[in-house]
C-alpha cells in the first residue's frame, strides 16, 4: 500500500523538479531578448505617436496621482531637426477589463494629443482588443484637457466607446488623461512649450 502511494508521489516530484529546471533555463535564455524587444517596441512607438519628431530626449520616470490613484509614468521630450521641443511622449498605466494597460501618448507643446499606442494590453478578443485599431486610437488625436467617453458618438471632448468594451474604453481614456494631466500639472503645460 505504501509503495502504491510512494512511487507515484516521487515520480511526480521528479517530473515537477525537471520541468521547473527546464523553465528556468528557457527563462534565462529568453529574458534579455524579451527586454530588448520591449525597449525596441517603445522606441518604434514613439515615432508613431509623435510623427514630426526627429529625435527624443532622455527618459524621465516618476509617479503621479490621478483621481486618487498613484501611478508610475515616464516621458521623453520630442525634438525637431533643430533640437527644438515640439512635444512629449508619455507612457502611463491604467487598468482595463483584462488587467494592466500601458498607454503611450504623444502630446504637442500646445497640449493636444498627437497619437496613442498601447505597449501592453490584454483585453477580450473581438471587444476590448478593438482598442488597438487605428479607428479607435485616432479618435484621441487633436483632443486636449480631460477626455471623456460617450457610448453613442465621439465629440470635441469625448471618444466613442467600443461596443461591448466600455471598461476598456474608459481605461484607454484614463491612460491618455493621465498623460495630459502630467503635461499640464507637472510639466507646466503650454508655459513649458
N, C-alpha and C positions, 0 to 999 in steps of 0.2 A: 504494500500500500504506500509506504513512504517513497519507494522507488518510483512509483507511478506519478507522484507529485514532484519529486525532486528533479528527475531528468528533464521534464518539460520546462520547469522553472529555470534551471541552469541554462538550458538551450535558449530560452527567450532572453535571458540576461546577456548571454554571449552575443546573440544577434543584435540586441539593442546597443551593446557596447561597440560592436563593429560599425553599425550604422552611424552612431554618434561620431566615432573617429573619422569615418569617411566624409561625413557632412562638414566636420571641422576642417579637413583638408581642402575640400571644394571651396568652402568659405574663404580660407586664407589665400587660395589661388585667385579667386574672382573678386575679392574685396576691393583691391586697388583699381581694377578695371571699372567696376561699378561706380566708384567715387570719381574716376576720370570722366566717365560718361555723364554723370550728373553735372560736373563743372562745365563740360562742353555744351550740354543742353542749355544751361543757364546763360553761357556766353552767346550762343546762337539766338536764344530767345530775346536777348537784349536788343539785337538789331531788328527783330520783328516788331517789338513794341515801341521802338524809337528809331524808325527807319532813316531819319535825317541825320542821325549821329554818325560821326566818322570814328570816334574813339570814346572810351569810357574811363572815368577816374577810378580810384581805389575804392574797394568795398568798405562801407561803414555799417556796423551792426549795432543793434540796440534792442530795447524793449519799449513798447508803447502801450499805454492803457487806452482802450477804445470801448465805449459802452460798458465800463466797469471790468473789462477783462484785459489782463496783461498779456501781451503777445510779442514774440520775437519778430524782428524785421531786419532787413538790410536794404541799402540803396547804394547806387553809384551815380555820379554825375555823368550826363550825356553831353558830349562836346562836338562842335562842328569842326570843319577843316582848319579853322584859325584858332582852335582850342577855346572858343567862346562857349559858355554854358548855354545849352538850348533846352535843358530839362533834366529830369531824374528818372531812373528806373528803380522801382521798389519791388521787393519780394516780401509778401506778407502771408500770414497764416489765418485760416478760418476753419470752421468745422461744418461739413455738409452731412448729408444723409449717410454716406458711406465712410465717413471719417475725415481725416485732415485734408484740407485743400491748400496747396501752396500756389499763390497767385502772383504773377509778375505783371506790374502795371507801369506803363510809361506815362509821365506827367510832364507837360511842357512848362516853360517858365511862366506862362500865364495861367497855370492851374488847370489846364484841360487834359483829359485822358487822350493819349496818342495811340494806345494799343494795350491789349490784355492777352496774356498767355497763361496757361496752367502748367506749372512744373510738376505738380503732384495732384492727382485727382483719381478717386476710385469710387465713382458713383454707379448707379444702376444702369446697365447697358440698355440703350434704346430710350432712356428717360434722362437721368441726370448727366450721363456722358455726352448728351447733345450739347452741353455747355462748351465742349471743345470745338464745336463747329464755328466757322467764321461768322455765319449768320447771327449767332448769339453774341460772340465776342465783339463784333463790330458795333453793336448797339451802344457800347460804352464810349466809343470814340467821340471826342468833342464835348463830352459831359464834364461837369465840374461840381464842386460843392458836395452835397450829400445826395447820393443816388439811391432812389427807391425802386420798388418792384411793383409792377402793375400786372394783374392777371389778364387783362384784355389787350393792351397795346402799349407800345413804348411812347414816351413823351419827352419833353425837353429835360426832365429831371428824373425819369424812370426808365427802366428796361422792362421789356415784356417777359413775363415768367415763362419758363419752359413748361410745356404741357406735362402734367403729372410729376413735376420736379420743382415745386416751389421752394422746398428746403434748399436744394442745390442752388437755385437762382439767388436766393437770399444770401447764401454763403459766399457765392461769387461776388455779389454786390458788396458784401461786407469786406471782403478782401480788397476790393478797389477803394471802398470808402476809408479803410484804414490807411491806405497809401495817400489818398487825398488829405486826410486829417494830419498825417505826418508832414506832408508838404506844407500845409497851412500853418500848423501849430508848432512844429519842431524846427522846420527849416525857414520859417518866416514868410511863406507864401510868395506872392508877387514882389514883395520887397526884397527878396533874395535873388530874383532873376534878373 
